[in-house]
């Protein structure tokens, strides 16, 4: 069962994505801060990370950079969950080290396609 680390500090979103991923046979771990995200990535070694930008862009980018910089976690694909598809958000996500991004509101079938594509690499 693939393991996904879901990084999100918006309590409304804590349940929706993990519940849907669990139904698709993913094991989900939740982190709500930048520090929890970095720690969980190192301890749990998930197969993929979803990081919500409601964490604040600076915290999300800092967590992404730290995860991609560490030898044991740099291989883990990261998908940023951004609030809009602006050029700035895409560029910042990719520059921080994200492998892809998905805009909110989340289109779950499209997100699932991206997850499966990144996991099959």
N, C-alpha and C positions, 0 to 999 in steps of 0.2 A: 504494500500500500504506500504510494508516494506521500511524503510529508511536506506540508506547506506551512511556512511561517507567515502569518497574517499580522501586519503591523498597522494598528489603527487606534487612535485615541478618541474617536467619536463613538460614544456608547450606543447610539442608534444603529451604527454599522457593525458592532461587535458580533452580532448573531447571524445576520443575513448571509454573508459570503461563506463563513465557516460551515453553516448548516447546509448550504447548497453543495459545497465541496465534499462534505461528509457523505451526502447522498450519492455522490459520484465516486465514492470509495477513496477519498483522500483523508489523510490524518492531518488535522489542523491544530496549530499551536498559535496562541494569541500573545502579542506583545503590544503594550500601549505607550511606550516611551522609546526614545532613541537608544537609551542605555539597555533597556530590556531587549530591543531588537538585536543589538550587537552581541549581547550576552547569549541570547537564545540561538542566534545563528552559529555561534562558536560551540555551544554545548549540544544543541540538538542536531546540528548539521542537516538542515532541511534540504529537500530536493529542489525547492523553489521558494522565493520570497515574494509576497505581495505587500507593497508599502504604500499606505494611504497618505496623500498630501495634506490631509487635515491635521496631521502630526505637526505641521508647519513646514514650509518648504526647507528652511535652513536645517531643521532637525532631521527631516527625511533625507535630504541630500548628504548631510554629515554621516548618518547611519549607513547610507548606501556606499559612500566613499570608504568608510571604515571597514565594512564587510568586504568590499572588493579589493581592499589593500592587504587584508590579512591572508596569509598563505593558505590556511586551512579552509577559508570560506570564499576565496576569490572566484572559484568555479561555479558558485551557486547562481543560477539565473534570477534576476530581479525584475518584476513588473511594477512600475509606478502606477498608482491609481490617481489620476489628475482630475481637476474639476472642469477643465475645458481643454479643447484641442488646439490651443494657441501655439504658434511657432515657439514662443518663449518656453512654455511648459515642456514641449517635446525636446527642445535643445538642452534645457537644464537637466531633464531626466537622463538623456543619453550621455551628457557631459559628466554627470555624477557617477555613471557606471551602470545605469539600468539597461537591461537588454531589450525592453519593450515598455509600452505604456498602454493604459486603457483609460478612456474618459468616463466620467460619471454623468448621468446615471449609468451604472454598469450594465452592459448587455451581456448577460451571463454566457450565452452560447459562444459569443465572440471571445470573451475572456477565457473560456474553457479551451477553445481552439489554440489560443496563444500559449496557454499553460502546457497543453499537450505537445505543441510544436517545440517549445523550449525543453521539455523533458525528454523528448526523443532525440535531441542532439547528442 
